[in-house]
Amino acid sequence: MNDWAKRLADEVKKQQDQAASDNAKFLENQRLKKEFGPVLWRGVVAEVKNGCTAMNRELRSNVAVVVDTPEHELNVRNENIPERRLTSSFDVDKALVAWDVRPLRSGGSAQGRYEVAVDKDGKAQLYQQGPHGESLLVEPSSFAEIAERMLAFLFRD
């Protein structure tokens, strides 16, 4: 084989190996998102429910009412402002937690989105998205941080 053909073949082989490695990593990340996304969602739901229980206990009144919903949804009503609700859902296919509180006093709403992403250590975590759905892979968000943000908008005027 010519020297140039050998060098070119080595480059092509290296590219093929890199593509195979990238594909394997992508598939593993998708598997981790599918496996751990629902677990992370349940953690968020549990933290919101715990926050509601704590609020009710502190106020000695049922101001935070968690409404029965399907497994991938969450709905909490603010009894002090009965038309105000926190709705949240987990999209399994997109591995995305989305929430919305409305109506706010301004007439608008507050929203947030968190994507399940795999960090450099191979751990699936929740990362906040920007207002246009862009990834903000800065620091992962904890269940407590997400729940506190949701409930703050639900109860603050």
C-alpha positions in Angstrom: 0.0 0.0 0.0 1.3 3.5 -0.8 2.3 5.6 2.2 -0.3 8.2 1.4 -3.1 5.5 1.2 -1.9 4.1 4.5 -2.0 7.5 6.2 -5.4 8.3 4.7 -6.8 4.9 5.7 -5.5 5.4 9.3 -7.3 8.8 9.4 -10.6 7.3 8.1 -10.3 4.4 10.6 -9.8 7.0 13.4 -12.9 8.9 12.2 -14.9 5.7 12.1 -13.8 4.7 15.6 -14.6 8.2 16.9 -18.1 8.1 15.3 -18.7 4.7 16.8 -17.6 5.9 20.3 -19.8 9.1 20.0 -22.8 7.0 19.0 -22.3 4.6 21.9 -22.0 7.5 24.3 -25.2 9.1 22.9 -27.1 5.8 23.2 -25.9 5.4 26.8 -26.9 9.0 27.7 -30.4 8.3 26.2 -30.6 5.1 28.2 -29.7 6.9 31.4 -32.2 9.7 30.7 -35.0 7.2 30.2 -34.0 5.2 33.3 -33.4 8.0 35.7 -35.7 10.8 34.4 -38.8 9.3 36.0 -36.9 8.8 39.3 -35.8 12.5 39.2 -39.4 13.6 38.5 -40.7 11.6 41.5 -38.0 13.3 43.6 -39.3 16.7 42.5 -42.9 15.7 43.2 -42.0 14.4 46.6 -40.2 17.6 47.5 -43.2 19.8 46.4 -45.6 17.6 48.4 -43.3 17.8 51.4 -43.2 21.6 51.0 -47.0 21.8 50.8 -47.3 19.7 54.0 -44.8 21.9 55.8 -46.7 25.1 54.7 -50.0 23.6 55.9 -48.4 22.6 59.2 -46.8 26.0 59.7 -50.0 27.9 59.0 -52.2 25.3 60.7 -54.5 25.4 57.7 -54.7 23.7 54.3 -53.5 26.5 52.1 -51.6 24.1 49.7 -53.9 21.5 48.2 -52.3 18.8 46.1 -54.8 17.7 43.5 -54.9 14.0 42.4 -53.3 13.7 38.9 -51.8 11.1 36.6 -48.2 9.9 37.5 -46.5 12.4 35.1 -48.4 15.4 36.3 -48.5 17.6 39.4 -51.2 20.1 40.3 -51.2 22.3 43.5 -53.8 24.9 44.3 -53.3 27.9 46.6 -56.4 28.1 48.7 -55.7 31.8 49.6 -55.9 32.6 45.9 -58.0 29.6 44.6 -57.7 30.4 41.0 -53.8 30.3 41.3 -52.4 26.9 40.5 -49.1 25.3 40.0 -49.1 22.7 37.2 -46.1 20.7 36.3 -45.5 17.7 34.2 -42.7 15.3 33.1 -42.4 14.5 29.4 -40.8 11.1 29.3 -39.8 11.3 25.6 -38.1 14.6 25.9 -36.8 13.9 29.5 -38.1 17.3 30.5 -39.8 18.7 33.6 -42.0 21.8 32.9 -43.9 23.9 35.4 -46.3 26.9 35.3 -47.9 29.0 38.0 -50.8 31.2 36.9 -52.4 33.6 37.2 -50.0 36.0 38.9 -51.2 39.3 40.2 -49.8 40.9 37.1 -52.1 38.6 35.0 -49.1 36.7 33.7 -47.5 33.4 34.7 -44.2 32.1 36.0 -42.7 29.1 34.3 -39.6 26.9 34.4 -38.1 24.0 32.5 -35.6 21.4 33.6 -34.0 18.9 31.3 -32.6 15.6 32.4 -29.0 15.6 31.2 -26.0 13.3 31.9 -23.1 15.0 33.5 -19.4 14.3 32.8 -19.4 11.6 35.6 -22.3 9.7 33.9 -24.9 10.8 36.4 -28.4 11.9 35.3 -29.4 15.2 36.8 -31.9 18.1 36.3 -30.5 21.2 34.6 -32.5 24.4 34.2 -33.3 25.6 30.7 -33.4 29.2 29.5 -36.5 31.0 28.4 -36.2 29.8 24.8 -35.4 26.1 25.7 -31.7 26.5 25.5 -29.6 24.4 27.9 -28.1 26.1 30.9 -25.7 23.3 31.8 -24.1 25.3 34.6 -25.0 23.5 37.8 -27.6 20.8 38.3 -30.7 21.8 40.2 -31.7 19.9 43.4 -35.2 18.8 44.1 -35.4 21.3 46.9 -34.3 24.2 44.7 -36.9 23.3 42.0 -39.7 22.8 44.6 -38.8 26.1 46.4 -39.0 28.0 43.1 -42.3 26.6 42.2 -43.9 27.1 45.6 -42.5 30.6 45.9 -44.4 31.7 42.8 -47.5 29.8 43.9 -47.7 31.6 47.3 -46.1 35.0 46.9 -48.3 37.8 45.7 
